[in-house]
Amino acid sequence: AAAAPAKLGMCVSCHGTEGISSLPAHPHLAGQNREYLISAMQQYQRGERQHAAMQAMMGPLSEQDIKQLADYYGRLPRTPGDTQAP
Amino acid sequence: AAAAPAKLGMCVSCHGTEGISSLPAHPHLAGQNREYLISAMQQYQRGERQHAAMQAMMGPLSEQDIKQLADYYGRLPRTPGDTQAP
């Protein structure tokens, strides 16, 4: 599989390695639309979405980091273990 | 099944009746965490998330509308057709 994104470590504590969130307050990201994920991360970067932790983490991310993370989570099956692509 | 939420009609054009979005810019909501969905809708209501269409639609919703919509989408299987609950 493609290499894991450089900044993935920041995300997995809340969103999980398989994109299934550990706490009900956090969204599942598995199989989410890539374009939506990119725009959500950009909105945190621009302060158009207010969330202390997310804004802090998104701050230093490059355009490429964001695309890699969106690709990673977007490609995961919405239900872990499902083999067909979302 | 539980009655569809009163305000569901507003949501389905972008998020689908099964919570799978019609356009890549919109998030899938099927099987999403109920608590997260409630907080996201509340953030649109309070302007903590900026999105013209969503803010306009969330404006008139009651607390109960929001809970019903979060329950509806949160209960849907993440992959349509899957019988086990998310």
N, CA and C atoms of all chains as a GROMACS GRO file, in nm:
protein
  516
    1ALA      N    1   0.086  -0.119   0.000
    1ALA     CA    2   0.000   0.000   0.000
    1ALA      C    3   0.089   0.123   0.000
    2ALA      N    4   0.031   0.235  -0.035
    2ALA     CA    5   0.105   0.361  -0.040
    2ALA      C    6   0.162   0.388   0.100
    3ALA      N    7   0.276   0.459   0.105
    3ALA     CA    8   0.337   0.490   0.235
    3ALA      C    9   0.238   0.571   0.317
    4ALA      N   10   0.241   0.550   0.451
    4ALA     CA   11   0.152   0.628   0.536
    4ALA      C   12   0.196   0.774   0.530
    5PRO      N   13   0.101   0.868   0.536
    5PRO     CA   14   0.136   1.010   0.531
    5PRO      C   15   0.229   1.048   0.646
    6ALA      N   16   0.318   1.141   0.620
    6ALA     CA   17   0.417   1.180   0.720
    6ALA      C   18   0.349   1.220   0.851
    7LYS      N   19   0.242   1.294   0.841
    7LYS     CA   20   0.181   1.354   0.961
    7LYS      C   21   0.068   1.268   1.019
    8LEU      N   22   0.057   1.143   0.973
    8LEU     CA   23  -0.056   1.059   1.018
    8LEU      C   24  -0.059   1.041   1.170
    9GLY      N   25   0.061   1.038   1.230
    9GLY     CA   26   0.070   1.014   1.374
    9GLY      C   27  -0.017   1.109   1.455
   10MET      N   28  -0.030   1.231   1.406
   10MET     CA   29  -0.109   1.331   1.479
   10MET      C   30  -0.257   1.293   1.482
   11CYS      N   31  -0.301   1.221   1.382
   11CYS     CA   32  -0.446   1.203   1.361
   11CYS      C   33  -0.501   1.079   1.431
   12VAL      N   34  -0.415   0.977   1.442
   12VAL     CA   35  -0.470   0.846   1.478
   12VAL      C   36  -0.523   0.839   1.621
   13SER      N   37  -0.475   0.925   1.710
   13SER     CA   38  -0.525   0.911   1.848
   13SER      C   39  -0.675   0.941   1.854
   14CYS      N   40  -0.722   1.032   1.766
   14CYS     CA   41  -0.867   1.061   1.768
   14CYS      C   42  -0.941   0.990   1.656
   15HIS      N   43  -0.880   0.980   1.538
   15HIS     CA   44  -0.952   0.929   1.422
   15HIS      C   45  -0.919   0.783   1.391
   16GLY      N   46  -0.818   0.726   1.459
   16GLY     CA   47  -0.786   0.585   1.440
   16GLY      C   48  -0.705   0.559   1.315
   17THR      N   49  -0.632   0.448   1.314
   17THR     CA   50  -0.554   0.413   1.194
   17THR      C   51  -0.647   0.366   1.083
   18GLU      N   52  -0.765   0.316   1.124
   18GLU     CA   53  -0.859   0.269   1.022
   18GLU      C   54  -0.970   0.371   0.999
   19GLY      N   55  -0.952   0.490   1.052
   19GLY     CA   56  -1.049   0.596   1.028
   19GLY      C   57  -1.178   0.582   1.106
   20ILE      N   58  -1.176   0.496   1.208
   20ILE     CA   59  -1.294   0.483   1.295
   20ILE      C   60  -1.257   0.551   1.427
   21SER      N   61  -1.334   0.650   1.464
   21SER     CA   62  -1.291   0.736   1.575
   21SER      C   63  -1.306   0.664   1.708
   22SER      N   64  -1.220   0.705   1.804
   22SER     CA   65  -1.217   0.641   1.935
   22SER      C   66  -1.323   0.701   2.027
   23LEU      N   67  -1.364   0.823   2.002
   23LEU     CA   68  -1.462   0.888   2.090
   23LEU      C   69  -1.579   0.942   2.007
   24PRO      N   70  -1.701   0.938   2.064
   24PRO     CA   71  -1.817   0.980   1.986
   24PRO      C   72  -1.813   1.127   1.945
   25ALA      N   73  -1.729   1.207   2.008
   25ALA     CA   74  -1.725   1.349   1.971
   25ALA      C   75  -1.643   1.370   1.842
   26HIS      N   76  -1.568   1.267   1.802
   26HIS     CA   77  -1.483   1.283   1.683
   26HIS      C   78  -1.544   1.209   1.566
   27PRO      N   79  -1.529   1.264   1.445
   27PRO     CA   80  -1.588   1.199   1.328
   27PRO      C   81  -1.508   1.078   1.280
   28HIS      N   82  -1.580   0.978   1.230
   28HIS     CA   83  -1.514   0.871   1.155
   28HIS      C   84  -1.468   0.934   1.023
   29LEU      N   85  -1.352   0.894   0.975
   29LEU     CA   86  -1.302   0.949   0.849
   29LEU      C   87  -1.291   0.841   0.742
   30ALA      N   88  -1.308   0.715   0.780
   30ALA     CA   89  -1.288   0.604   0.685
   30ALA      C   90  -1.380   0.619   0.565
   31GLY      N   91  -1.320   0.620   0.444
   31GLY     CA   92  -1.399   0.626   0.320
   31GLY      C   93  -1.470   0.758   0.299
   32GLN      N   94  -1.432   0.859   0.377
   32GLN     CA   95  -1.497   0.991   0.360
   32GLN      C   96  -1.452   1.051   0.226
   33ASN      N   97  -1.528   1.142   0.171
   33ASN     CA   98  -1.491   1.203   0.044
   33ASN      C   99  -1.362   1.283   0.058
   34ARG      N  100  -1.267   1.254  -0.029
   34ARG     CA  101  -1.134   1.318  -0.027
   34ARG      C  102  -1.146   1.470  -0.035
   35GLU      N  103  -1.229   1.518  -0.129
   35GLU     CA  104  -1.240   1.663  -0.150
   35GLU      C  105  -1.295   1.730  -0.024
   36TYR      N  106  -1.393   1.663   0.040
   36TYR     CA  107  -1.450   1.718   0.163
   36TYR      C  108  -1.342   1.724   0.273
   37LEU      N  109  -1.264   1.617   0.286
   37LEU     CA  110  -1.159   1.614   0.389
   37LEU      C  111  -1.060   1.727   0.369
   38ILE      N  112  -1.022   1.750   0.243
   38ILE     CA  113  -0.927   1.860   0.214
   38ILE      C  114  -0.989   1.993   0.254
   39SER      N  115  -1.115   2.015   0.216
   39SER     CA  116  -1.175   2.147   0.247
   39SER      C  117  -1.193   2.163   0.398
   40ALA      N  118  -1.225   2.054   0.467
   40ALA     CA  119  -1.242   2.065   0.614
   40ALA      C  120  -1.109   2.104   0.679
   41MET      N  121  -1.000   2.038   0.637
   41MET     CA  122  -0.869   2.070   0.696
   41MET      C  123  -0.831   2.214   0.663
   42GLN      N  124  -0.857   2.256   0.540
   42GLN     CA  125  -0.824   2.394   0.503
   42GLN      C  126  -0.906   2.494   0.585
   43GLN      N  127  -1.030   2.457   0.615
   43GLN     CA  128  -1.115   2.550   0.693
   43GLN      C  129  -1.059   2.565   0.835
   44TYR      N  130  -1.005   2.456   0.891
   44TYR     CA  131  -0.941   2.469   1.023
   44TYR      C  132  -0.819   2.560   1.012
   45GLN      N  133  -0.742   2.542   0.903
   45GLN     CA  134  -0.622   2.625   0.885
   45GLN      C  135  -0.660   2.773   0.875
   46ARG      N  136  -0.773   2.802   0.811
   46ARG     CA  137  -0.810   2.943   0.789
   46ARG      C  138  -0.902   2.996   0.899
   47GLY      N  139  -0.927   2.912   0.998
   47GLY     CA  140  -1.012   2.959   1.108
   47GLY      C  141  -1.158   2.968   1.069
   48GLU      N  142  -1.193   2.904   0.958
   48GLU     CA  143  -1.335   2.907   0.918
   48GLU      C  144  -1.412   2.798   0.991
   49ARG      N  145  -1.335   2.712   1.059
   49ARG     CA  146  -1.393   2.613   1.150
   49ARG      C  147  -1.316   2.631   1.281
   50GLN      N  148  -1.392   2.648   1.389
   50GLN     CA  149  -1.322   2.671   1.516
   50GLN      C  150  -1.315   2.542   1.597
   51HIS      N  151  -1.195   2.500   1.626
   51HIS     CA  152  -1.175   2.381   1.711
   51HIS      C  153  -1.029   2.387   1.754
   52ALA      N  154  -1.007   2.412   1.884
   52ALA     CA  155  -0.872   2.441   1.932
   52ALA      C  156  -0.771   2.337   1.885
   53ALA      N  157  -0.800   2.209   1.914
   53ALA     CA  158  -0.701   2.104   1.882
   53ALA      C  159  -0.678   2.095   1.732
   54MET      N  160  -0.787   2.095   1.655
   54MET     CA  161  -0.770   2.077   1.510
   54MET      C  162  -0.697   2.198   1.451
   55GLN      N  163  -0.730   2.318   1.496
   55GLN     CA  164  -0.663   2.436   1.440
   55GLN      C  165  -0.515   2.432   1.473
   56ALA      N  166  -0.482   2.388   1.594
   56ALA     CA  167  -0.341   2.382   1.634
   56ALA      C  168  -0.268   2.282   1.546
   57MET      N  169  -0.332   2.167   1.520
   57MET     CA  170  -0.262   2.062   1.445
   57MET      C  171  -0.254   2.095   1.297
   58MET      N  172  -0.356   2.162   1.245
   58MET     CA  173  -0.356   2.191   1.103
   58MET      C  174  -0.257   2.301   1.068
   59GLY      N  175  -0.228   2.388   1.165
   59GLY     CA  176  -0.144   2.504   1.139
   59GLY      C  177  -0.021   2.472   1.054
   60PRO      N  178   0.065   2.383   1.103
   60PRO     CA  179   0.192   2.361   1.033
   60PRO      C  180   0.184   2.270   0.910
   61LEU      N  181   0.064   2.221   0.875
   61LEU     CA  182   0.059   2.123   0.765
   61LEU      C  183   0.074   2.192   0.629
   62SER      N  184   0.148   2.125   0.540
   62SER     CA  185   0.162   2.177   0.404
   62SER      C  186   0.043   2.128   0.321
   63GLU      N  187   0.027   2.189   0.204
   63GLU     CA  188  -0.076   2.147   0.108
   63GLU      C  189  -0.061   1.997   0.080
   64GLN      N  190   0.064   1.954   0.069
   64GLN     CA  191   0.090   1.814   0.037
   64GLN      C  192   0.053   1.722   0.153
   65ASP      N  193   0.083   1.766   0.277
   65ASP     CA  194   0.043   1.686   0.394
   65ASP      C  195  -0.107   1.665   0.391
   66ILE      N  196  -0.179   1.773   0.367
   66ILE     CA  197  -0.326   1.768   0.370
   66ILE      C  198  -0.377   1.671   0.263
   67LYS      N  199  -0.319   1.678   0.145
   67LYS     CA  200  -0.364   1.589   0.037
   67LYS      C  201  -0.334   1.444   0.073
   68GLN      N  202  -0.215   1.420   0.129
   68GLN     CA  203  -0.178   1.282   0.166
   68GLN      C  204  -0.275   1.226   0.271
   69LEU      N  205  -0.309   1.309   0.370
   69LEU     CA  206  -0.399   1.262   0.477
   69LEU      C  207  -0.539   1.237   0.421
   70ALA      N  208  -0.582   1.326   0.332
   70ALA     CA  209  -0.716   1.307   0.271
   70ALA      C  210  -0.717   1.180   0.186
   71ASP      N  211  -0.608   1.155   0.113
   71ASP     CA  212  -0.600   1.033   0.032
   71ASP      C  213  -0.604   0.910   0.122
   72TYR      N  214  -0.525   0.917   0.229
   72TYR     CA  215  -0.514   0.801   0.319
   72TYR      C  216  -0.651   0.762   0.376
   73TYR      N  217  -0.716   0.860   0.441
   73TYR     CA  218  -0.844   0.827   0.504
   73TYR      C  219  -0.953   0.803   0.400
   74GLY      N  220  -0.949   0.876   0.292
   74GLY     CA  221  -1.051   0.860   0.188
   74GLY      C  222  -1.049   0.723   0.124
   75ARG      N  223  -0.931   0.661   0.122
   75ARG     CA  224  -0.920   0.529   0.055
   75ARG      C  225  -0.961   0.415   0.147
   76LEU      N  226  -0.968   0.440   0.277
   76LEU     CA  227  -1.000   0.330   0.368
   76LEU      C  228  -1.145   0.287   0.348
   77PRO      N  229  -1.174   0.157   0.359
   77PRO     CA  230  -1.314   0.113   0.346
   77PRO      C  231  -1.398   0.173   0.459
   78ARG      N  232  -1.520   0.213   0.427
   78ARG     CA  233  -1.603   0.276   0.530
   78ARG      C  234  -1.626   0.181   0.646
   79THR      N  235  -1.633   0.051   0.612
   79THR     CA  236  -1.642  -0.047   0.720
   79THR      C  237  -1.512  -0.129   0.716
   80PRO      N  238  -1.427  -0.118   0.821
   80PRO     CA  239  -1.298  -0.189   0.820
   80PRO      C  240  -1.318  -0.336   0.782
   81GLY      N  241  -1.233  -0.382   0.694
   81GLY     CA  242  -1.239  -0.523   0.655
   81GLY      C  243  -1.311  -0.540   0.521
   82ASP      N  244  -1.396  -0.444   0.489
   82ASP     CA  245  -1.460  -0.453   0.356
   82ASP      C  246  -1.352  -0.441   0.251
   83THR      N  247  -1.355  -0.528   0.154
   83THR     CA  248  -1.246  -0.519   0.056
   83THR      C  249  -1.280  -0.421  -0.055
   84GLN      N  250  -1.411  -0.405  -0.089
   84GLN     CA  251  -1.438  -0.317  -0.206
   84GLN      C  252  -1.408  -0.172  -0.167
   85ALA      N  253  -1.359  -0.096  -0.261
   85ALA     CA  254  -1.324   0.044  -0.236
   85ALA      C  255  -1.452   0.119  -0.200
   86PRO      N  256  -1.440   0.230  -0.117
   86PRO     CA  257  -1.562   0.304  -0.082
   86PRO      C  258  -1.630   0.360  -0.208
   87ALA      N  259  -3.919   0.104   1.106
   87ALA     CA  260  -3.809   0.193   1.142
   87ALA      C  261  -3.869   0.321   1.198
   88ALA      N  262  -3.788   0.395   1.272
   88ALA     CA  263  -3.835   0.520   1.333
   88ALA      C  264  -3.878   0.613   1.220
   89ALA      N  265  -3.973   0.703   1.249
   89ALA     CA  266  -4.020   0.797   1.146
   89ALA      C  267  -3.902   0.882   1.102
   90ALA      N  268  -3.904   0.921   0.973
   90ALA     CA  269  -3.795   1.006   0.923
   90ALA      C  270  -3.806   1.142   0.992
   91PRO      N  271  -3.692   1.206   1.018
   91PRO     CA  272  -3.696   1.337   1.082
   91PRO      C  273  -3.774   1.436   0.998
   92ALA      N  274  -3.842   1.528   1.064
   92ALA     CA  275  -3.925   1.626   0.994
   92ALA      C  276  -3.844   1.700   0.888
   93LYS      N  277  -3.724   1.740   0.921
   93LYS     CA  278  -3.646   1.827   0.833
   93LYS      C  279  -3.551   1.750   0.740
   94LEU      N  280  -3.569   1.618   0.730
   94LEU     CA  281  -3.475   1.537   0.650
   94LEU      C  282  -3.469   1.583   0.504
   95GLY      N  283  -3.582   1.631   0.455
   95GLY     CA  284  -3.590   1.670   0.314
   95GLY      C  285  -3.481   1.769   0.274
   96MET      N  286  -3.444   1.853   0.369
   96MET     CA  287  -3.342   1.955   0.339
   96MET      C  288  -3.206   1.892   0.314
   97CYS      N  289  -3.184   1.777   0.373
   97CYS     CA  290  -3.048   1.720   0.378
   97CYS      C  291  -3.019   1.626   0.261
   98VAL      N  292  -3.124   1.560   0.212
   98VAL     CA  293  -3.098   1.447   0.123
   98VAL      C  294  -3.039   1.487  -0.012
   99SER      N  295  -3.064   1.610  -0.055
   99SER     CA  296  -3.012   1.644  -0.189
   99SER      C  297  -2.859   1.641  -0.189
  100CYS      N  298  -2.798   1.674  -0.074
  100CYS     CA  299  -2.651   1.670  -0.071
  100CYS      C  300  -2.600   1.544  -0.002
  101HIS      N  301  -2.666   1.500   0.105
  101HIS     CA  302  -2.614   1.391   0.187
  101HIS      C  303  -2.680   1.257   0.157
  102GLY      N  304  -2.785   1.257   0.074
  102GLY     CA  305  -2.849   1.130   0.036
  102GLY      C  306  -2.940   1.074   0.144
  103THR      N  307  -3.036   0.992   0.102
  103THR     CA  308  -3.126   0.930   0.202
  103THR      C  309  -3.051   0.822   0.279
  104GLU      N  310  -2.945   0.768   0.217
  104GLU     CA  311  -2.869   0.663   0.286
  104GLU      C  312  -2.738   0.719   0.343
  105GLY      N  313  -2.727   0.851   0.342
  105GLY     CA  314  -2.610   0.913   0.405
  105GLY      C  315  -2.484   0.905   0.322
  106ILE      N  316  -2.499   0.872   0.193
  106ILE     CA  317  -2.383   0.868   0.103
  106ILE      C  318  -2.399   0.990   0.012
  107SER      N  319  -2.299   1.079   0.017
  107SER     CA  320  -2.318   1.209  -0.048
  107SER      C  321  -2.312   1.196  -0.198
  108SER      N  322  -2.383   1.290  -0.263
  108SER     CA  323  -2.393   1.287  -0.410
  108SER      C  324  -2.272   1.355  -0.474
  109LEU      N  325  -2.205   1.442  -0.403
  109LEU     CA  326  -2.093   1.516  -0.462
  109LEU      C  327  -1.971   1.504  -0.371
  110PRO      N  328  -1.850   1.497  -0.431
  110PRO     CA  329  -1.730   1.477  -0.348
  110PRO      C  330  -1.704   1.591  -0.249
  111ALA      N  331  -1.767   1.707  -0.272
  111ALA     CA  332  -1.743   1.818  -0.179
  111ALA      C  333  -1.823   1.801  -0.049
  112HIS      N  334  -1.921   1.711  -0.051
  112HIS     CA  335  -2.006   1.695   0.068
  112HIS      C  336  -1.969   1.568   0.142
  113PRO      N  337  -1.976   1.570   0.275
  113PRO     CA  338  -1.938   1.452   0.351
  113PRO      C  339  -2.046   1.343   0.350
  114HIS      N  340  -1.999   1.218   0.350
  114HIS     CA  341  -2.091   1.108   0.380
  114HIS      C  342  -2.127   1.120   0.527
  115LEU      N  343  -2.253   1.090   0.560
  115LEU     CA  344  -2.295   1.098   0.700
  115LEU      C  345  -2.334   0.961   0.755
  116ALA      N  346  -2.344   0.862   0.668
  116ALA     CA  347  -2.393   0.729   0.710
  116ALA      C  348  -2.304   0.673   0.821
  117GLY      N  349  -2.368   0.636   0.934
  117GLY     CA  350  -2.295   0.574   1.045
  117GLY      C  351  -2.198   0.667   1.116
  118GLN      N  352  -2.209   0.797   1.089
  118GLN     CA  353  -2.120   0.892   1.155
  118GLN      C  354  -2.157   0.901   1.303
  119ASN      N  355  -2.064   0.942   1.386
  119ASN     CA  356  -2.093   0.953   1.530
  119ASN      C  357  -2.200   1.058   1.556
  120ARG      N  358  -2.304   1.015   1.628
  120ARG     CA  359  -2.420   1.102   1.657
  120ARG      C  360  -2.376   1.230   1.727
  121GLU      N  361  -2.287   1.218   1.826
  121GLU     CA  362  -2.245   1.335   1.905
  121GLU      C  363  -2.171   1.434   1.814
  122TYR      N  364  -2.090   1.378   1.724
  122TYR     CA  365  -2.016   1.465   1.633
  122TYR      C  366  -2.113   1.539   1.540
  123LEU      N  367  -2.212   1.466   1.488
  123LEU     CA  368  -2.310   1.530   1.398
  123LEU      C  369  -2.383   1.644   1.468
  124ILE      N  370  -2.421   1.622   1.594
  124ILE     CA  371  -2.490   1.727   1.669
  124ILE      C  372  -2.399   1.849   1.684
  125SER      N  373  -2.273   1.824   1.722
  125SER     CA  374  -2.184   1.940   1.744
  125SER      C  375  -2.155   2.011   1.613
  126ALA      N  376  -2.145   1.938   1.502
  126ALA     CA  377  -2.120   2.003   1.374
  126ALA      C  378  -2.237   2.094   1.337
  127MET      N  379  -2.360   2.043   1.352
  127MET     CA  380  -2.476   2.125   1.317
  127MET      C  381  -2.485   2.247   1.408
  128GLN      N  382  -2.454   2.226   1.536
  128GLN     CA  383  -2.460   2.341   1.628
  128GLN      C  384  -2.355   2.446   1.592
  129GLN      N  385  -2.239   2.398   1.543
  129GLN     CA  386  -2.133   2.494   1.506
  129GLN      C  387  -2.178   2.577   1.386
  130TYR      N  388  -2.253   2.514   1.293
  130TYR     CA  389  -2.305   2.594   1.181
  130TYR      C  390  -2.405   2.696   1.234
  131GLN      N  391  -2.488   2.653   1.328
  131GLN     CA  392  -2.588   2.747   1.385
  131GLN      C  393  -2.520   2.865   1.452
  132ARG      N  394  -2.407   2.840   1.518
  132ARG     CA  395  -2.340   2.946   1.594
  132ARG      C  396  -2.234   3.017   1.510
  133GLY      N  397  -2.223   2.981   1.383
  133GLY     CA  398  -2.125   3.048   1.300
  133GLY      C  399  -1.982   3.008   1.332
  134GLU      N  400  -1.966   2.899   1.405
  134GLU     CA  401  -1.830   2.852   1.435
  134GLU      C  402  -1.775   2.769   1.321
  135ARG      N  403  -1.866   2.738   1.228
  135ARG     CA  404  -1.826   2.676   1.102
  135ARG      C  405  -1.891   2.762   0.994
  136GLN      N  406  -1.807   2.806   0.898
  136GLN     CA  407  -1.865   2.894   0.795
  136GLN      C  408  -1.896   2.814   0.670
  137HIS      N  409  -2.024   2.815   0.632
  137HIS     CA  410  -2.064   2.750   0.507
  137HIS      C  411  -2.203   2.804   0.477
  138ALA      N  412  -2.210   2.883   0.369
  138ALA     CA  413  -2.334   2.958   0.344
  138ALA      C  414  -2.458   2.869   0.349
  139ALA      N  415  -2.457   2.761   0.269
  139ALA     CA  416  -2.577   2.677   0.261
  139ALA      C  417  -2.609   2.612   0.395
  140MET      N  418  -2.508   2.556   0.458
  140MET     CA  419  -2.534   2.486   0.583
  140MET      C  420  -2.584   2.584   0.691
  141GLN      N  421  -2.520   2.702   0.697
  141GLN     CA  422  -2.564   2.798   0.800
  141GLN      C  423  -2.707   2.841   0.776
  142ALA      N  424  -2.741   2.858   0.647
  142ALA     CA  425  -2.879   2.900   0.616
  142ALA      C  426  -2.977   2.791   0.659
  143MET      N  427  -2.941   2.665   0.631
  143MET     CA  428  -3.035   2.557   0.661
  143MET      C  429  -3.044   2.527   0.810
  144MET      N  430  -2.932   2.543   0.878
  144MET     CA  431  -2.932   2.509   1.020
  144MET      C  432  -3.007   2.615   1.102
  145GLY      N  433  -3.009   2.737   1.051
  145GLY     CA  434  -3.069   2.849   1.125
  145GLY      C  435  -3.199   2.814   1.196
  146PRO      N  436  -3.299   2.772   1.118
  146PRO     CA  437  -3.432   2.752   1.180
  146PRO      C  438  -3.449   2.620   1.255
  147LEU      N  439  -3.347   2.535   1.260
  147LEU     CA  440  -3.368   2.403   1.320
  147LEU      C  441  -3.376   2.412   1.473
  148SER      N  442  -3.464   2.334   1.530
  148SER     CA  443  -3.474   2.327   1.676
  148SER      C  444  -3.373   2.224   1.727
  149GLU      N  445  -3.351   2.225   1.857
  149GLU     CA  446  -3.263   2.127   1.923
  149GLU      C  447  -3.311   1.986   1.888
  150GLN      N  448  -3.444   1.971   1.886
  150GLN     CA  449  -3.501   1.839   1.860
  150GLN      C  450  -3.479   1.798   1.714
  151ASP      N  451  -3.493   1.894   1.622
  151ASP     CA  452  -3.467   1.862   1.480
  151ASP      C  453  -3.325   1.809   1.466
  152ILE      N  454  -3.232   1.879   1.530
  152ILE     CA  455  -3.090   1.843   1.518
  152ILE      C  456  -3.066   1.702   1.572
  153LYS      N  457  -3.127   1.674   1.686
  153LYS     CA  458  -3.108   1.540   1.745
  153LYS      C  459  -3.167   1.432   1.655
  154GLN      N  460  -3.285   1.461   1.600
  154GLN     CA  461  -3.350   1.362   1.513
  154GLN      C  462  -3.262   1.333   1.390
  155LEU      N  463  -3.206   1.441   1.332
  155LEU     CA  464  -3.125   1.423   1.212
  155LEU      C  465  -2.997   1.346   1.245
  156ALA      N  466  -2.938   1.378   1.361
  156ALA     CA  467  -2.815   1.308   1.401
  156ALA      C  468  -2.845   1.160   1.426
  157ASP      N  469  -2.961   1.133   1.489
  157ASP     CA  470  -3.000   0.992   1.513
  157ASP      C  471  -3.020   0.920   1.380
  158TYR      N  472  -3.089   0.988   1.288
  158TYR     CA  473  -3.121   0.924   1.160
  158TYR      C  474  -2.993   0.882   1.086
  159TYR      N  475  -2.906   0.981   1.064
  159TYR     CA  476  -2.785   0.949   0.986
  159TYR      C  477  -2.688   0.861   1.066
  160GLY      N  478  -2.683   0.883   1.197
  160GLY     CA  479  -2.590   0.805   1.278
  160GLY      C  480  -2.624   0.657   1.281
  161ARG      N  481  -2.754   0.628   1.263
  161ARG     CA  482  -2.798   0.487   1.271
  161ARG      C  483  -2.779   0.413   1.139
  162LEU      N  484  -2.759   0.488   1.031
  162LEU     CA  485  -2.748   0.420   0.901
  162LEU      C  486  -2.617   0.342   0.894
  163PRO      N  487  -2.616   0.224   0.829
  163PRO     CA  488  -2.490   0.150   0.815
  163PRO      C  489  -2.390   0.230   0.733
  164ARG      N  490  -2.264   0.224   0.773
  164ARG     CA  491  -2.165   0.305   0.700
  164ARG      C  492  -2.157   0.263   0.555
  165THR      N  493  -2.181   0.132   0.531
  165THR     CA  494  -2.189   0.088   0.393
  165THR      C  495  -2.333   0.042   0.369
  166PRO      N  496  -2.408   0.114   0.282
  166PRO     CA  497  -2.548   0.078   0.260
  166PRO      C  498  -2.564  -0.072   0.235
  167GLY      N  499  -2.661  -0.131   0.300
  167GLY     CA  500  -2.687  -0.273   0.276
  167GLY      C  501  -2.628  -0.358   0.387
  168ASP      N  502  -2.525  -0.305   0.452
  168ASP     CA  503  -2.470  -0.381   0.566
  168ASP      C  504  -2.577  -0.389   0.674
  169THR      N  505  -2.600  -0.507   0.725
  169THR     CA  506  -2.708  -0.515   0.824
  169THR      C  507  -2.657  -0.482   0.963
  170GLN      N  508  -2.530  -0.515   0.994
  170GLN     CA  509  -2.490  -0.490   1.135
  170GLN      C  510  -2.482  -0.339   1.160
  171ALA      N  511  -2.518  -0.297   1.279
  171ALA     CA  512  -2.519  -0.153   1.313
  171ALA      C  513  -2.376  -0.102   1.306
  172PRO      N  514  -2.360   0.030   1.277
  172PRO     CA  515  -2.224   0.084   1.266
  172PRO      C  516  -2.149   0.068   1.399
   0.00000   0.00000   0.00000
